[in-house]
């Protein structure tokens, strides 16, 4: 197991340049189960270059390094909201939405587009220039003239460095069996991510079975199909979900299973629908009302950071703190890990960085 001192020393071997910024004297949650806590971070350009104790990280700084004392505040990888419904609106509305999300420490959003085309949204987002990293899921649906709206892959898939348009989202019932199977076939034959929300238990069964009938498990493992809003019936299918590399993405709902998936090794990510309600989602996921499906706060934050990155194939460089990871960071106003109940409306990010750049700061 790597120790924090080794991580701090490792960056020195990568080069002699001092970090641009060091964040010191924090309670840093790394999202790594093997070494979940540290005290300080060093940042150079867009990346984390060291994680360690305050003394270790301070020793890396020189006269040009900006030093910021976190004052013991909890610091986490920026939230990656794995399911956000397009809020609509024009450029000004989108800018306000992105800034509101930044105040909550949201640094990435996986955005589903049901009521306009991804091209229409892309145009508005490019002009709005939100600070967050965005993954857009087009939602193919029947059009008025018999054609399927948004059925084709968007080109180019990355119109800007922070916008990635590679994914298909669906909300389908058992009556839509032909469309469920069509969606699975499309995903198997393309590089698009597949995210399907079954609207009833039978649709969920059809979806899981369709992956078995369409391709071999090894291929699906690489494609990571997403089961959005899994019902309790999916617990019985956990062996199939694990075998085929499913990622389960849950949003608040009274009966939503959570811990059953996490315990069994299914990747569990969290989404809010709104992009600006992440602390309510954490409170819901960790509430005693969830009973046996309740998550620990550690597990819930990992589901909203590292696992959410797995859901969009960005887990190699974000959702955790280690040398080489993107410096997407949220410093929180409250210690959500102390076990005390908290009022979601009162919790905020006091400092949010995306790619090492400050996008929200409360002096």
Phi, psi and omega in degrees: 000133178290141175254161187298326180297321179297319180297320180293321180290326185301323182294328180298324180293339183280347181158166185265354183292131179288158177294155175285322184220142168234137176251119192240157172060043177251179170247092194264116176270117187274344187069015174254112184302333182282335179210073192288341187233145174215186181242338190206159180226147172242139185234133170231124185055242185261003192237154167286132178245347176198147176229131182183203175282165178300317181297318180296316183286321177300325181294342180277343185283154170234191186294341180267358183275129173283128180247130180232126179272122183277350176061033178080004183289149174293132181232128185229160168302143182305144179298137173243099183284113190280355178206101178237126175276134179311120182284354183077186178091172182264198187300313182296320179296319180293321178298316179296322179297314180296321180292321176299317178298322180297326180293343178258004179084017178277117182250346177219148176220139175253111202249124180256139193237088185269339192242004171208167180281159179294333177294316178299315180292320180303315181301315180292320182291322178299318179289321181293327175056054177299149179286337185288156169279131187236131169250120181259129175253113173289154182238088180305135184204155181297136177261174185293338183254017179091348178279164177261119179289135176060037179278337186266149176298143179279136176232133356286153182291340180231084183293337173220173181293339183251000180242127180233118184251078179218094179170151176235132177241142181221148168233107190224148178256173180301329178295343179262032186306318181298322179288325176299312181294324177297317180298317179297319178296317177301313183296323181294330184264004181225179175266005179291139171289143178250123175234113184236128176255108177288136182270356174204169185296324181293322178297323177298317178297316180300317181297309182297317180295325182296327178293326178290325184279340187267326184200172183279153183304323183300322179291316179296326176305320181286335183270340177051063177300147184253132173254107182271132178058059178295141176267173181299335179297336181289343179300321179293343182259013183305317178304321178291320180297317179294315183300323186258009173072026179297145167250127177263128179243116184248144173239161185306125174197137189306319187265008186291123174287143181229291186298330179301319179289313183299318181295328185272358179091010173280132177295122181245120176245160180241147175223163184248340192079324189259336183078352181228030183222034189294325182286332172294321178295317178298317179297319178296313185294332184256004183290142173303338178297340177286348178061229182293343179268005180293138175264149166291161179296322177304312182293322181293319179292321176298323179294333182265001182229279186293314181293325176297327175292322175302320183298338180240019176063032178242021187283352177283338185223009173207165182096005181202168176246116174195160177305129181101341180287153176295143181274066174259113197221141172231126175256121192265152180285337183230155174273096182284353181265359188279359176087351180278143175300147178225153177270111185308325183293343182265352184263136181218170166267130177267345178208121179236127176240140174233118184060035178080355181260134179289123177246350176203134184210126174254109184302000000 
